[in-house]
Amino acid sequence: MSVKDCSHHEEERQKLHRRIFSGVLAFIILILFVIFLIFIILRPSKPHFVLQDVTVLAFNVSSIPNSLTTNIQVTVSSRNPNDRIGVYYEKVDIFATYRSQQITLPALLPTTYQGHGDVVVWSPFLYGNAVPVAPFLSDMLSQDLMAGMVLLNVKIDGRVRWKVGTWFSGRYHINVNCPAYISTGGRRDGIGFGPTVKYQLVQSCTVDV
């Protein structure tokens, strides 16, 4: 076989490899485009979160130094309103704030998959032991306690992924804010168990994805 024939066969093999590669690449692009098109057409809706209740085990403010000790258990439910899209929760933290200042350590929620129309319920404990607060916040909190009503915010922050069939989307940031109005002193509207008080709230939360 001449050098010319060898060169011809080599060119043919290269052309064949290029065609195979182009065909496989075009097929992959087509599949991704179809999945993306389905995803856009379905338009996933945000999960619906509800703060069901808050159980206060400890909520004490100290003026010397200005600090707050919080020990609560919250029950939060999430419903997936989508008919064909699942929601995968990963690396999701939940914590409590008072007037935008975080007053408990974040608690990591378990990694959870939520199917079509499913409801998921979490009931974590949130702790914050002698958390330093600004003097003006300590004064405002004391005033709220004297008035008999304190507004806490239970917040959820993390990442979610959408699932269509066997395909998972990229990670999306989710931020949930649940207001919790806690009555104190002589205005307690919760169910008391000794020093522990449970407040049935059923409060809708705002959700940003």
HELIX and SHEET records of a PDB file:
HELIX    1   1 VAL A    3  LEU A   42  1                                  40    
HELIX    2   2 PRO A  135  ALA A  147  1                                  13    
HELIX    3   3 GLY A  185  ARG A  187  5                                   3    
SHEET    1   A 5 VAL A 119  TRP A 122  0                                        
SHEET    2   A 5 ASN A  66  ARG A  79 -1                                        
SHEET    3   A 5 HIS A  48  SER A  63 -1                                        
SHEET    4   A 5 THR A 196  SER A 204 -1                                        
SHEET    5   A 5 ILE A 191  PHE A 193 -1                                        
SHEET    1   B 3 VAL A 119  TRP A 122  0                                        
SHEET    2   B 3 ASN A  66  ARG A  79 -1                                        
SHEET    3   B 3 PHE A 125  PRO A 132 -1                                        
SHEET    1   C 3 GLN A 101  GLN A 102  0                                        
SHEET    2   C 3 GLY A  86  TYR A  98 -1                                        
SHEET    3   C 3 ALA A 107  LEU A 109 -1                                        
SHEET    1   D 3 GLN A 101  GLN A 102  0                                        
SHEET    2   D 3 GLY A  86  TYR A  98 -1                                        
SHEET    3   D 3 THR A 112  GLN A 114 -1                                        
SHEET    1   E 4 GLN A 101  GLN A 102  0                                        
SHEET    2   E 4 GLY A  86  TYR A  98 -1                                        
SHEET    3   E 4 MET A 149  VAL A 164 -1                                        
SHEET    4   E 4 TRP A 167  PHE A 168 -1                                        
SHEET    1   F 5 GLN A 101  GLN A 102  0                                        
SHEET    2   F 5 GLY A  86  TYR A  98 -1                                        
SHEET    3   F 5 MET A 149  VAL A 164 -1                                        
SHEET    4   F 5 TYR A 172  SER A 183 -1                                        
SHEET    5   F 5 THR A 206  ASP A 208 -1                                        
END                                                                             
